[in-house]
Structure formats: C-alpha cells, structure tokens
Amino acid sequence: MDSVFEELYQKYHHDVFQFLFYMVRNKEHAEDLVQEVYIRVLKSYDRFEGRSSEKTWLFSIARNVAIDFFRKQKGWKQRMLEKFDWTVQQVKDEEPIPEEIALQKEEIKWIYECLSHCTIDQRVVIVLRFLNDLSIAETATALGWTESKVKTTQHRSLKVLRNQMELLTGKEEIDNGKVRVER
C-alpha cells in the first residue's frame, strides 16, 4: 500500500492542492485539506473498485473534503480562483514586464469577481473542467452526477460568467476573440 500511496501522492498531489486552493482560496486551508484527502485515501483505498480513474476518485474525495470544510465554516459563500488565464499563448519572453504583471492581476481580479456570482456547483464544474482538464465523463464521476447535469451546469456557469463580464466591462457583447472557453 505504501508504494501505491506514494505513487498517487506523487502523481496527483499538486492537482488536488490546486483544486482545493481554488475552492477555499487559502493556502494553509488547502494544505490542511490535502492532508485530509490523503488520510481518507489511506483509510479507503482498499474499497476503491476501479470503476473510475484514480484521479477522478481523488477529486471526488477532494470535493467531499471541501464540502465538509464549508459546512464547518457555516458559510457557503466560498471563494475561488486566484489565477485564471484565458489569453492565447504567444511566443514571448518568459519573464513578464511590469505592465503585463499589472494587467494579469487585474484580469485575475476581474475573473474572480465574475466567478463569485456562480453557485458552488457551477464553480466546481469550472475548476474541474477548465483548470484540472477533466472530461465531462470524469467530472460527472468525480461529482457523482450524470453527464447531462455536468453539461447543464457548465453551460449555466459559462452564461453567468459571460453576463458578469459584460456587466463589468460595460459592453453588450464580449469579443469572442478575447475571451473564449472551449471544451
């Protein structure tokens, strides 16, 4: 079990931490929750049936740990998304110039503000689908939902994001060339 646990930890601990950090938006809480996830993995790995991938199984545990955390906080107004880059990749110097850093921070703040208008379920779907690159089927398995519910929730969350972006920018429409979400 030790080698299996170490392999799971080495393969996925960064993804699990990132997921939890985006959910709770606090590094210390996320680190504590990652530990809780792996404690639950140790306790329940013998019951893992292999009907889903280990990554999907880990994210379902992480989701439950996050929900337990929010229940303990007694507030479902949760925070999310420190970093969300929708810009197109370009060939450029790896070190950003100060103007780019300021612009990125403003975009992150802007996107975070838009995401605060989504429900928790909508945020979870956005994080799993677009930040952790899970497929619709994997997301459905991780959340214990149907694929149809994932698609519907994703559609609704993207609609909320687009509406909020339009409100924040004061535009009637967002240029599809600037902000595009594909999956």
QUIBELBEL-V256211 format. One record per pair of residues at least 6 apart in sequence whose ideal C-beta (glycine too) atoms are under 6 Angstrom apart, sorted by sequence separation. I is the first residue (numbers start at 1). J is the second residue. D is the distance in whole Angstrom. If there is no record, write none. Layout:
i->I j->J d->D
i->I j->J d->D
This chain:
i->24 j->30 d->6
i->70 j->76 d->6
i->128 j->134 d->5
i->140 j->147 d->5
i->70 j->78 d->6
i->21 j->30 d->4
i->48 j->57 d->6
i->165 j->174 d->6
i->20 j->30 d->4
i->129 j->139 d->6
i->137 j->147 d->6
i->140 j->150 d->5
i->128 j->139 d->5
i->136 j->147 d->5
i->139 j->150 d->5
i->17 j->30 d->6
i->20 j->33 d->5
i->136 j->150 d->5
i->17 j->34 d->5
i->16 j->34 d->6
i->16 j->37 d->6
i->40 j->61 d->5
i->158 j->181 d->6
i->37 j->61 d->5
i->37 j->62 d->5
i->83 j->108 d->6
i->84 j->111 d->5
i->37 j->65 d->5
i->125 j->153 d->5
i->36 j->65 d->5
i->125 j->154 d->5
i->81 j->112 d->5
i->122 j->153 d->6
i->126 j->157 d->5
i->33 j->65 d->5
i->121 j->153 d->6
i->125 j->157 d->6
i->81 j->115 d->5
i->80 j->115 d->5
i->122 j->157 d->3
i->33 j->69 d->6
i->118 j->157 d->5
i->16 j->58 d->6
i->20 j->62 d->6
i->118 j->160 d->5
i->12 j->55 d->6
i->19 j->62 d->5
i->23 j->66 d->5
i->80 j->123 d->5
i->117 j->160 d->6
i->12 j->58 d->5
i->16 j->62 d->5
i->114 j->161 d->5
i->117 j->164 d->5
i->114 j->164 d->4
i->114 j->165 d->5
i->25 j->79 d->4
i->129 j->183 d->6
i->22 j->80 d->5
i->22 j->81 d->5
i->56 j->138 d->5
i->60 j->142 d->4
i->59 j->142 d->4
i->56 j->141 d->5
i->56 j->142 d->5
i->52 j->141 d->4
i->86 j->179 d->6
i->22 j->127 d->5
i->19 j->127 d->6
i->19 j->132 d->6
i->15 j->132 d->6
